Amino acid sequence: MGMFENVLPGPKDPMFDLKKQADNDKSAKRTLFEKNPGHDYESTTGNPEFLKSAAAIMFGDTCEALTSGRVASVQTISGTGANHLAAVFLARCETSSSPKVYIGTPTWGNYEPLCSLAGLEVVKFPYYDPKSATVNFPILLERVLQASPGSIFILQPCCHNPVGMDLSQSQWNMLADAMKEAHVFPWFDIAYQGLGDSLREDAYAVRHFAELGFEMAVCQSFSKNFGLYGERCGALHVVCKSDTTAANVYDQLRCLIRWEISSSPLYGSRIVTSIISDTQLKQHWSDELSIMRDRLRSNRLELHEALKSNPGSWDVIIKTKGLFCCLPLSPRQCQQLRDEHHIYLPDNGRINISGLNSSNINRVASAIVAVMQDSNQAHL
């Protein structure tokens, strides 16, 4: 039995239906809307064109789950809102038992509180080994195979926050097979699509799992790859077993959005839609993402070059992808960087690679070397 087979349509919302009828009433009004959008309320679940374009970026234009109507997509308050909505929805699903949510650590700090807020039990396991600067893939597989059927695993397909260390495609293939065998549910959070490798490559895990017929939740953010941080533009996609189930899931999500925020924000989704629905603008956007990726790679290479002659292993800087990297620094060293060198990073050593540039990389490297030397002298 599927995860969502017991999901029923949500209660009717007269205002949702009324606005839908009004928007579809006159072609002249639609034309006027395109020329001068104004600031009217958006539909509760977001603009259909935006959602179609967003889903195509995530799953690919030819994805069978999309073309057959098995994906329920709604607009959210960026990636955080997508994760929150996924948590609330999954907590309300009528399954045989309350599912546990498995979270690999270290990870984004919002997963645990938003799951707990929704009433979901969180189980943690070590995703990353800082000593070897690698993913604890055997432990991940072990946790999957030991989990009860229906358990949920939160996974980041690319540019892992905070460690920047992702699974390879072969590891994603192995993980998918294990999750299929264990009958567990994937919850993907992809906030940095296009900033690690290409848009297609960064979505490999999502597309592979979709091809294998998984039910799953996919949280999508346009904050980073469009620079729309303050506009809070994102989407939640729930892949179902059938188009009928997807329609019911969509209606439940519509209710949850209505009860929490009334309707979706307009401005950010309009910007995204105007770009990705235009072939030329979409290519410009893709080209700019490539430039951003090249800059991030260049920053990693320069920082690594500035540090590699010093004691310790700094290869983690060039082995990771995306915005973040966890440097092999102690909490005390991180505090010293903040207090004495005005370099602000959390105690886990996470740095934002995009904050580096040709004018500050050497200063940052010199400060890191200084705090490490201080630590060595303190142990003499």
Salt bridges, closest charged atoms under 4 A:
ASP13 OD2 - ARG258 NE 3.10
ASP23 OD2 - LYS19 NZ 3.26
ASP40 OD2 - LYS19 NZ 3.49
GLU64 OE1 - ARG70 NH2 2.56
GLU112 OE1 - LYS124 NZ 2.79
GLU142 OE1 - ARG143 NH1 2.70
ASP197 OD1 - ARG297 NH2 3.57
ASP197 OD2 - LYS321 NZ 2.54
ASP251 OD1 - ARG254 NH2 2.92
GLU260 OE2 - HIS84 NE2 2.84
ASP294 OD1 - ARG297 NH1 3.19
GLU305 OE1 - LYS308 NZ 3.05
ASP315 OD1 - HIS304 NE2 2.92
ASP347 OD1 - ARG338 NH2 3.02
